[in-house]
Structure formats: C-alpha cells, structure tokens
Amino acid sequence: MTDEYLFISDCHLDINRQDVIDSFVNFLTNRAPQARFLYVLGDLFETWIGDDDEADELQVVFDCFARLSQQTEIYFLAGNRDFLLGDQGAARLHATIINEPSLIAPGQQNIGLLHGDTLCTDDGDYQQFRNLVRSDQWQKDFLGKSLADRKQIVAGLREKSKHAMQQKTTDIMDVNQGAVLDCFEELEVTAIIHGHTHRPAVHHYPGGRIRYVLGDWNPKPSYLSWTTDTGFVLTDPRI
Ligand code: MN
C-alpha cells in the first residue's frame, strides 16, 4: 500500500456544535493518522476572525493536529469562513498554507484543489462580496479592529448572508458548469476536488474528467481518500 491522501472541508468547527468537534477529534485521532497527507480545503472553522483570537475552546482540536503532524503532513487551503487564518493560525494547526488553486499529483494524475466558492459564478452578489473581503485593504481594516468589534461584524454578516440565501434559488448557490469546465482547462487537470456547496458527490465530465465534491460534517465525517490500490473513494453519510 502506498501513501494515502485524505481530503476534508466544511467541518465548520464551532463551540456551539460539540457533536461536530467530538466527531472531528475522533477522525483526527483514529482515521487521519493512517494517511501520509491531509488536505483541509477550507471552512474548517465556522468563523476565524484573526490569529489573535485565542479560540481556547478549540484547543482540543489544535492538540489533535499537533499529534497528527508527527506522522502526517497537513495542508490548509482557506475557505470563505476561515480565509483570515494566517501564519500563527496555521502553526496551531501544524499545517502549511497552500494557495487556491493548488495542484497535486498523486499517482501521476494532475489534480486541482479548490475551496469551491470561486466556481459558484451564478451568484454575482456573493462574488462581489468575496472580492471585497479578500482585498488587502478590507482585511487590513478588519484586522485593525478589536476582537469584540470583529465578532459583532461577523455576526452581522452571517445574519445578512442567511437572509440572502433564503432569497436565492438553490441552483444559484451551486457551481456553474461553465466555470467547472474552464477550471479543468486552465489548470490542465483531470480531476478537481472541492467543498463549499455541501453537496457531496462525484461528477463525471467528458474526457474522463472528474469533480469530487466533499460534504459538510453534521456531525458525521465527509472525506475523500486516495491510494494507488483504491483510487479515489468518497466517504459521506449521504451517499
Ligand atoms: Mn464555504
């Protein structure tokens, strides 16, 4: 058996969801150590408002990452909930931050890694919001505020986004098929792995190309694994 790759996203770790934290701790302790590589593809946390937030309630998770890192390489690609995770946050995860998109080549296949929100191009309002909050100026302003102010701003944004999502059709919040095909071309990959949409599935495209969509944790794990023996296997309670 060769080295195993594991991919997860959208755990949305939150102190108000102890069941998800327990499930995640169990995964990091009992499943993840079998893998040589763990890729976290964003929205690991429900919110991450800056590395200066101690997030003490999640220390149990950081401790698990520390133990896991003794035999498993950990990589973190940011999602729309935790893109403010910086070097200090990555150090607490014992993870290397990787850019979006990232390319990997398990078994000589070219694979693209994304969080997934950039593929949801039908949702123009969201893409506009994304451009704003990913700008250096917005991040500088936001991180310059007190933790209390930041918590309040994020809570306000959450309410707004919940309201906006109720007004949108579910199709708008899924990936745009044209954006997916462009992504295959631009990255020159045979497969794409992403999360974000909370619609776990394996989608096949012309030319043998495949898109693997990771699910959210609620609280059961959703993960993709790969070894030379098994190929890609998506494990999710819904499929
Ligand atoms: Mn997301």
Boltz pocket constraint, residues with backbone or C-beta under 6 A from the ligand:
constraints:
  - pocket:
      binder: B
      contacts: [[A, 42], [A, 43], [A, 79], [A, 80], [A, 81], [A, 115], [A, 117], [A, 195], [A, 196], [A, 197]]
      max_distance: 6.0
